[in-house]
Amino acid sequence: MTLSEIRSKSVQELVDLEKEMKLELAKLSIKKNLGVREAANKIPTVRKSIARIKTIITEKRAEA
């Protein structure tokens, strides 16, 4: 998901997206522990996406 796509969403949509990403991160962590390499490679990307979403949420709440 690109930064412009994240910025175009509302705060509530971003909160929902953050929950989905955290769930995905948990699933990837479990897969990584089971030995799936592709899952281990996706974890940093998902973490960065969560951080971006949190940053945009904070910015939008500060504007309001």
BALOBA-1460 file (C-alpha; in Angstrom, 3 decimals):
// residues 64
<rec num="1" residu="m" x="0.000" y="0.000" z="0.000"/>
<rec num="2" residu="t" x="1.442" y="3.324" z="-1.031"/>
<rec num="3" residu="l" x="1.648" y="6.382" z="1.145"/>
<rec num="4" residu="s" x="-0.831" y="8.298" z="-1.011"/>
<rec num="5" residu="e" x="-3.385" y="5.494" z="-0.622"/>
<rec num="6" residu="i" x="-2.927" y="5.588" z="3.150"/>
<rec num="7" residu="r" x="-3.273" y="9.384" z="3.285"/>
<rec num="8" residu="s" x="-6.504" y="9.304" z="1.273"/>
<rec num="9" residu="k" x="-8.294" y="7.201" z="3.912"/>
<rec num="10" residu="s" x="-10.194" y="8.513" z="6.924"/>
<rec num="11" residu="v" x="-8.986" y="7.980" z="10.492"/>
<rec num="12" residu="q" x="-11.556" y="5.233" z="11.118"/>
<rec num="13" residu="e" x="-10.534" y="3.399" z="7.952"/>
<rec num="14" residu="l" x="-6.907" y="3.653" z="9.028"/>
<rec num="15" residu="v" x="-7.684" y="2.250" z="12.475"/>
<rec num="16" residu="d" x="-9.470" y="-0.689" z="10.841"/>
<rec num="17" residu="l" x="-6.566" y="-1.187" z="8.441"/>
<rec num="18" residu="e" x="-4.121" y="-1.142" z="11.354"/>
<rec num="19" residu="k" x="-6.091" y="-3.923" z="13.067"/>
<rec num="20" residu="e" x="-6.028" y="-5.988" z="9.877"/>
<rec num="21" residu="m" x="-2.281" y="-5.480" z="9.480"/>
<rec num="22" residu="k" x="-1.628" y="-6.500" z="13.082"/>
<rec num="23" residu="l" x="-3.639" y="-9.663" z="12.519"/>
<rec num="24" residu="e" x="-1.652" y="-10.356" z="9.363"/>
<rec num="25" residu="l" x="1.584" y="-9.797" z="11.300"/>
<rec num="26" residu="a" x="0.500" y="-12.309" z="13.924"/>
<rec num="27" residu="k" x="-0.298" y="-14.882" z="11.237"/>
<rec num="28" residu="l" x="3.061" y="-14.283" z="9.564"/>
<rec num="29" residu="s" x="4.849" y="-14.717" z="12.881"/>
<rec num="30" residu="i" x="3.171" y="-18.070" z="13.399"/>
<rec num="31" residu="k" x="4.080" y="-19.164" z="9.869"/>
<rec num="32" residu="k" x="7.659" y="-18.033" z="10.431"/>
<rec num="33" residu="n" x="7.864" y="-20.188" z="13.545"/>
<rec num="34" residu="l" x="6.622" y="-23.127" z="11.480"/>
<rec num="35" residu="g" x="9.465" y="-22.589" z="9.022"/>
<rec num="36" residu="v" x="7.820" y="-20.821" z="6.072"/>
<rec num="37" residu="r" x="10.458" y="-18.598" z="4.505"/>
<rec num="38" residu="e" x="8.108" y="-16.353" z="2.529"/>
<rec num="39" residu="a" x="6.385" y="-15.358" z="5.756"/>
<rec num="40" residu="a" x="9.677" y="-14.391" z="7.365"/>
<rec num="41" residu="n" x="10.475" y="-12.145" z="4.409"/>
<rec num="42" residu="k" x="7.141" y="-10.285" z="4.599"/>
<rec num="43" residu="i" x="7.312" y="-9.437" z="8.327"/>
<rec num="44" residu="p" x="9.501" y="-6.293" z="7.994"/>
<rec num="45" residu="t" x="7.257" y="-4.939" z="5.233"/>
<rec num="46" residu="v" x="4.120" y="-5.396" z="7.327"/>
<rec num="47" residu="r" x="5.779" y="-3.779" z="10.351"/>
<rec num="48" residu="k" x="6.755" y="-0.744" z="8.279"/>
<rec num="49" residu="s" x="3.230" y="-0.488" z="6.915"/>
<rec num="50" residu="i" x="1.815" y="-0.527" z="10.442"/>
<rec num="51" residu="a" x="4.246" y="2.219" z="11.441"/>
<rec num="52" residu="r" x="3.222" y="4.331" z="8.432"/>
<rec num="53" residu="i" x="-0.443" y="3.894" z="9.260"/>
<rec num="54" residu="k" x="0.124" y="4.888" z="12.896"/>
<rec num="55" residu="t" x="2.057" y="7.970" z="11.784"/>
<rec num="56" residu="i" x="-0.716" y="9.102" z="9.430"/>
<rec num="57" residu="i" x="-3.348" y="8.497" z="12.137"/>
<rec num="58" residu="t" x="-1.372" y="10.705" z="14.523"/>
<rec num="59" residu="e" x="-0.988" y="13.433" z="11.889"/>
<rec num="60" residu="k" x="-4.687" y="13.429" z="11.033"/>
<rec num="61" residu="r" x="-5.736" y="13.553" z="14.680"/>
<rec num="62" residu="a" x="-3.375" y="16.489" z="15.285"/>
<rec num="63" residu="e" x="-4.958" y="18.400" z="12.391"/>
<rec num="64" residu="a" x="-8.468" y="17.986" z="13.759"/>
